[in-house]
């Protein structure tokens, strides 16, 4: 599990996907989430604007991330 450190109160799911080079641009997030399963705290998530706070756990394919 990879730790993602943030300096703001939250980041969006789209920002996380871009930071981790899973998508190349913010616009790709919408299509990525339709075609791939992404889980936030164990629940399937398809909103690219989903706010991710400290301690949230995100699973993208085989990769897992935790916000710190």
Steps between C-alpha positions, in 0.01 A plus 500: 500500500638836397461808718396823326585809704281804450550854628137611463185383677416267212576413138261369237508151357590654164803673656616173658475312170701773328762525779561125483528505118201270461348752258680760290250785532206601716261452211595132477369433852136486392569229243744314724240471777238365257734230368685405822396413852625747761411453865507762775479352850370175352220658293496523120549863401434660161504870591825663395432787738472274807685670784772290661594581857770379737473125572287428190604181321483476122537186291572532129545158341779333696630829640393625840548849640433665835470875545711654774 
